[in-house]
């Protein structure tokens, strides 16, 4: 089971992992309703390194990005669900609209996002590549969009 750490504790842990030569993979998102597309993506991300860090948007930043009806689950519950996954080593919550500052601080070896992001659009790309890291857009799993799932649920319950 993964650990939920605040960004400062995660920074200290990243330094320890760097000293040990661990290859760190980083991804981020809202992860509002966990679905098979998320699970497959996280499994693929973890396969790229030794340690997987998942940074999730705070409730305030999800509302700013997705609207007043989101998130469905509060940040602590979203973090808890992700940390319970075998492939996730660390979860942290960030309050900014993008994780750029967090990525610049941690400088992961690999930065990944889903295939709905082109590599040149991935926030933190410049910082990671400047530090010698890789930035990848992993295949998108068709049919698994949290926004579409929420719309379908709302349509069925009227």
Secondary structure as the mmCIF struct_conf table of DSSP 4:
data_model
#
loop_
_struct_conf.conf_type_id
_struct_conf.id
_struct_conf.beg_label_comp_id
_struct_conf.beg_label_asym_id
_struct_conf.beg_label_seq_id
_struct_conf.end_label_comp_id
_struct_conf.end_label_asym_id
_struct_conf.end_label_seq_id
STRN STRN1 UNK A 3 UNK A 4
HELX_RH_AL_P HELX_RH_AL_P1 UNK A 7 UNK A 19
TURN_TY1_P TURN_TY1_P1 UNK A 20 UNK A 21
HELX_LH_PP_P HELX_LH_PP_P1 UNK A 22 UNK A 23
STRN STRN2 UNK A 24 UNK A 29
BEND BEND1 UNK A 33 UNK A 33
HELX_RH_AL_P HELX_RH_AL_P2 UNK A 36 UNK A 46
TURN_TY1_P TURN_TY1_P2 UNK A 47 UNK A 48
BEND BEND2 UNK A 49 UNK A 50
STRN STRN3 UNK A 51 UNK A 57
HELX_RH_AL_P HELX_RH_AL_P3 UNK A 59 UNK A 66
TURN_TY1_P TURN_TY1_P3 UNK A 68 UNK A 69
BEND BEND3 UNK A 72 UNK A 73
HELX_RH_AL_P HELX_RH_AL_P4 UNK A 75 UNK A 83
TURN_TY1_P TURN_TY1_P4 UNK A 84 UNK A 84
BEND BEND4 UNK A 85 UNK A 85
TURN_TY1_P TURN_TY1_P5 UNK A 86 UNK A 87
STRN STRN4 UNK A 90 UNK A 94
BEND BEND5 UNK A 96 UNK A 98
HELX_RH_AL_P HELX_RH_AL_P5 UNK A 100 UNK A 106
BEND BEND6 UNK A 109 UNK A 109
STRN STRN5 UNK A 110 UNK A 114
TURN_TY1_P TURN_TY1_P6 UNK A 115 UNK A 116
BEND BEND7 UNK A 117 UNK A 117
HELX_RH_3T_P HELX_RH_3T_P1 UNK A 119 UNK A 121
TURN_TY1_P TURN_TY1_P7 UNK A 123 UNK A 124
HELX_RH_AL_P HELX_RH_AL_P6 UNK A 125 UNK A 130
TURN_TY1_P TURN_TY1_P8 UNK A 131 UNK A 132
STRN STRN6 UNK A 134 UNK A 138
HELX_LH_PP_P HELX_LH_PP_P2 UNK A 139 UNK A 140
TURN_TY1_P TURN_TY1_P9 UNK A 142 UNK A 143
HELX_RH_AL_P HELX_RH_AL_P7 UNK A 146 UNK A 157
#
